[in-house]
Amino acid sequence: MKLKFIQLVLFFLLLLCACAQQEKPPETNSPPAAAIPPAVSENPPAQEDSETVINPEPLPEPEPDPRSQAVETVLSTMTLEEKVGQMFFVRCPNINAEEKISEYHLGGYLLFLQDFKDLAGNWLTAEAFTNKIAAYQSNSTIPLFIGVDEEGGTVARASRNPNLFPEKFKSPQEVFASGGLEAVERDAVDKYRGLLRCGINVNYAPVADVSTDPADFIHARSFGQDAQATAEFVETVVTAAGNVSVSDGETAYKIGSVLKHFPGYGNNVDTHTGIAIDERTYDQFTAADFLPFQAGIKAGAGSVLVSHNIVKCMDESLPASLSYEVHRVLREDLGFEGVILTDDLAMDAVEAYAKDGSVAVLAALAGNDMIVTTDFQTQIPLVIEAVQAGLIEETIIDSAVRRVLGWKYDLGLIK
């Protein structure tokens, strides 16, 4: 009995020891100090929510573009009639030329041989001519483009007047033959400086058409060599023109170049007397005819004149000057951002396309910024009516006038 009691006491002692060992926490390896997280502050820093957007510092305002500011300032004050008038670069009328500038809000006058003579047919003196141009400008709220075809050779207007120039300018082929591209550059500087001094600020040149065949209609007016050589000629002339300016002490006036006749005349017939249909492929244009235009655009030409040829690979039904697709090619494929001009809409090649006399409406819808015509007194009201009727969106007119005003700014005509 006593033995059993002792055994029972030992059993309880062993049981108590076992319980004490289970309550003792197990021994573990202590982590290194670097691995122990820091104590948490009672006011921890705000944690960035995954959906919180942190606004970056605002970018500085871009410097205002003075060209854009000048253009928008002028445009904002213009009526519809004034906007449409700016789109017309018209042949200078024989009578009431000064009055018609303000009446129709014209964008520019294109001078022909008669405009360098008096009523008796005698050449105007230098003073008489510059006074005449000054009178035109004084009648215009927005300074006018005063343009001329002074290609040299067969097409020369101003330099035929011996009171303005010592001799008529030679053709591009003659100039090149006399001394290469250096002679071309000197000729261009002399020509453009002389025109500027007369008050002429746009020259409808250089001819960018590629022609190597003397039988071509355009050959005598062209550079007469292949596309690459013609591109070098065009680049030389446009660059030289861009380096010429005449100052009145406050403003440096420059002269604009017009590349013609897009998309390239080739061997087509004279569109002054009828329709010319161009059968060449688009690849032929990209490989050759476009090259001089691209060179001129890169050199800074402010304008491209579009021909009246029907270029079937671009538009089978309309002359280039009235074709939206041809203008798309010039804008998008060649990247031209300047002023697109029509060739003279009074030519026979476009007469058949005028519906109720609205050839200028077609020209505006095609994408032309400026319209060259003799018949501006009929065409301007028709374009205004088309805008008022919703046929032409006024935004189209605004875009064209922005380019016109931008070119005038580049030439020093708009402050």
Beta strands, then each sheet from edge to edge (+ up, - down):
strand 1: 89-91
strand 2: 108-111
strand 3: 145-148
strand 4: 150-152
strand 5: 155-156
strand 6: 202-203
strand 7: 245-247
strand 8: 252-254
strand 9: 256-262
strand 10: 277-278
strand 11: 303-306
strand 12: 310-311
strand 13: 339-342
sheet 1: 1+ 2+ 3+ 6+ 9+ 11+ 13+
sheet 2: 4+ 5-
sheet 3: 7+ 8-
sheet 4: 10+ 12+
end
